[in-house]
């Protein structure tokens, strides 16, 4: 009897110990599993964060933007009337290759005779394009923070350029198309804003002045014709809205020009001229 009871007792203790060991093992396995899941989720979150590229950020903010990767530092961008700017707004490697390898042939054609200038008429109003130097693209893929820096530079330029257009000619910024090129050092190496029938370049202060004068004169002429066809009340209301639009744009532009924030974002040079020249030219054109 004693031996039987003792054997049963020992067997029961063995089973109890086995259950405890199994329970502890299951807990350990569960803990290991949860830890692995946590690490996997963390790794996926990091991967997703790193996967947000400059192109992703730009397309999220500017749907339909054209994104190219090549060296767009050529001065022909600003000096030749036959430079194919319209290709900047076309997707695909063929358009990029044509622009990157473009060379002038013969004398620079007159502005009004350039088929490339006229081809800009096929670019939908409000279009945007970006050209990134290959070395900048490579660095952004390694350094996500650098991609954010380039993003800030691009979107600040787009906003700044539209505000100065709107400040001078309220309601006309919507018709503009914009392209900006980032050079090897990450700065803006070229920028162009186009509308029919003129285009301007970020580094061409004299061209800008002529451009603004032509557009301002044309706008004034159209406004006079428009006013003659409107009843007095309609004239008053429309003029009020136009004035409010100009003042709002001027106020926002003045805020951007205050201090050194734009210089810190744009850097010391833009498209072959100093950033100070671009900003001072804007102040003169908009505020006198």
C-alpha angles and dihedrals in degrees: 000000000000093000093049093050091046092050091049090049093050092047091050091050090050091053091048091052091048091052091049092049091048091049091049090048092050090050091049091048091047090050091049091048093050091047091052091049090049092051091047093051091047091050091049091050091051090046092051091049092051091045093064099101131189089257090054092051093047094048090049091055099032109032111205095024116153114234122198132175114207141096107286098169094112114132088217084081087073105025106046125071090200095057105126099241091157089069089064088074095052120093124227141060094273093064091045092050093050092051096044094050097039116132128181120252118202128333122342106269122232114270094244092047096053113111088197091060090049090048088065085074088075091060109099114242113261094029118150132197136180131198118198125195111241093239091053089049091053093049092049090054089056097039117040090186090060089054089056090051092053090046091055091050093051098045091044090054093049091050095043093049094048092047093054090049092048093046091058099036112021114214096016101091091084091068094058129103119205135200128177128187124207115212132214093277093050095254127120104274096175138003132178133186118193140189132152121312102002141044131196134201127219094235099043106089094168092049089050093054092050090046094051093046092050093048094043091051092047091048092050090051093050091047091054091051091046093049092053090060097048130084116246095257092050091050092052095049094046093047090051092053091047091050091048090050092051094046092048092050091046091050093051091045092049089053091052092049093051114107124342100304095113093047090051090053100039098037127221099305138037125189096337098317133081119271088235090062092052093048095044091049089053092049091051094047097045105031102022 
